[in-house]
Amino acid sequence: MSFLTIKNSGDCAGNMEYYAHSLEGEPPDQWQPLEEHLKNVAEMAAEFARPFGGQAWACLAGLWHDLGKYSAAFQKKLYDANGIECHIETQSAMVVHSEAN
């Protein structure tokens, strides 16, 4: 089965690596990368669906089940929960000119 690479590697200040899960007391380089997690779940789901021919749909469901974790807000939550300071922007810096003073 072929997968599309969707991970952006780097550090929290610039290009961000996305994680699915953190490990308490461990640094981010020990956490599970989101791309790896999505691929693992997709492969397991496809195997579970093999008996009834639903591999393709199960694979898609596995790949998509945690796409929301690609948000800056979720990544910030992982860092914050582990007491790691990381300046991740969670809201755009767009100025609404009609509301500006």
C-alpha positions, 0 to 999 in steps of 0.5 A: 500500500502506498501513502502520501507523505504529509509530515513537515519536519523541523522545530516548533519555532519554524517548520513544525513536526507534528505528533500524534501522542506525547510520552510523559516525561520524554522529550518531543523526539521520543513522541509518536510522529503523526504521520507514523500513527496515521499509517499504522492505524490505516494498515491495521484498519485495512487488515481488519476489513480484509475479510469483507473486502473493505480494505480501501475504505478502512485504510482511508478512515485510518489515514483521516481519523486524526487529521485534526491533530495537524492543527497548531492548537493540538500541537500546542496542547501536547507541548503545554501538557508536558511543560515544554515551552514552545511558541506555536501560533494558534490564531492568525495575526490578521487584523480586522480593519473594521474593528481596529482602533 
